[in-house]
Every structure is written in C-alpha cells, then in structure tokens.
Amino acid sequence: QVPLAESGGGSVLPGGSLRLSCTAYRAILSTYRTYDMAWYRQAPGKQRELVAEINSDFITNYVDSVKGRFSISRDNGKKKVFLQMNNLKPEDTAVYYCFARTGQITSWGQGTQVTVSS
C-alpha cells in the first residue's frame, strides 16, 4: 500500500467551492505516474461511491451528479491528485476519500469531511 494524505475539506455555503488535494508522499516518483487515482465519497447512511477518476493516461471519468461542477486533475511531479469542486450542493456533503491503484495494489486515504450547508 501507498500512504495517501488528503487535505482541503471544510464547510461551505451552497454554491461555494473547495479544492481537495491528495499526496502519495511515500510513492516513488517514477511509479506514481503509473497509478490510477480517484476520489470517492461516503455520506451518512449511504454506500461509498466513486466521484471522479483519472488514470495514468490522464483520462477522466465522473459520476453524473458532479459532471460540469467537479474537475479531477493530477500533478505527477508532486505525486498529487486534486478535486476541484464548484457550485457545491448540500447533497455533496460527505467524507471524501482519495484512492490509488497500481496493478493489484490499492490504497485509501483517511478521508476529509466536506459539508455544504446554509
């Protein structure tokens, strides 16, 4: 497993923005480029769901509910993946988890809370 450290969560008003960051701080730089990275979220009483993913070829995929509002990106030189979240809605409230996969090896971050409320 590769330790993942998330940051950037917090509380915002509806319509606000947040940027989540995840660092694979112990990954070998040349290996990190081969990782598929993703953000998942889990709201209270609900199953964890995939929010957005970006593979080693920078191909992205989003769950329908965030298309046009969220953007996933990565900086391989810094071993980071980002989730830019705009026009946040109360239903986006959840714990957001960073996920990494390389071959059969998968890793999860500890999660960061995002709360959208007026």
N, C-alpha and C positions, 0 to 999 in steps of 0.2 A: 504494500500500500504506500501511497504517497500522501503525506500530511497536506491538508488544504486549510488555508486560513481565510475566512471571509470577513469583510467589513463593509460599512456603508448603509446598514439598515437604520431605521428610525421611524419617527411618527411624522406624517404629513397630512395636510388637508386634501380633500378630493380635488383633482386637477393638478396636484403638485407633482414633483419629480424627485427621484432618487437614483443614485448610481451605486450599484453593488460591485465589489471587487473581490476576486479570489486569487490567492497566490499559492502556487505549489512550491513552497520555499525550499524544499529539500530535493526537488527534482533535478536531475542532470539536464542542463540546458538542451543538449542535442536530443535527448529523449523526450523532453516536454513537447517538442514540435510534433511528435507522433501521437500525442494524446488526443482523444476526442473529449471535449469538455461540454458541460451542460449545467443549467440551473433547474432545480426542482423546487416546488413549494408544497407546504402542507398547512392547511387551515384547520382550526379546531374541529374535531369530529369528522374530518374528511381524509381521504387517502392522499398520499403524496402523489403529485402529478408533475409531469415534465412541462416546463415553461418554455425553454429555448435551449437549443444545442448548436454547437459549432464543431465541425470535425477538423482533422488535421489539414484538410484542403480548403478550409475556411468556408465550407458550405454550411449554411444555417437553416434551421427549421424552428417554427414557433407553434405553440398551441393557438388555436383560432381566437381564443378570448383576448390575446395580447397582441395580435398582429396589428401593425400600424402604430402601436404605442410603445412597445419594448424593442430594444435592439441589443443583440449579443455581439461581442467582439473579443478579440484576443490579441495579446502582445507577447509573442513567443520569446523575445529578448528579455522580457521581465518575468516570464513564467506566470503571466496573469491572464485572467478572463474577466470580462466586465458584463454587467447587465444594466443598460440604461433604461430606466422606466419613466415614461412620461404619461401625463394625463391619468394619473393613478385614480383608481376607484376603490370604494370600500371593499368590494369583493376581491381585491388584490391583497387584502390583509392575510398574512400567513408568515410562517417561518420559511425562509428561502435557504436552500442548500446547494452548495457547489458540488459537482460530481465530475470525476475524471475516470477515463477508461483507456487502458492500453493493453491490447490482447485480452487475456482473461483476468487481468488485474483491474480492480475497481476501487475507488476511494470516495469517501464522503467528507465534506466539511462538517463543522459543528452546528451550523445554521445561524442565520441572523434574522431578527424579527423586523418585519415591515408592517406598520399599522397605518391605515388610511381612514381617517375619521374627522368629522367636523365637530 
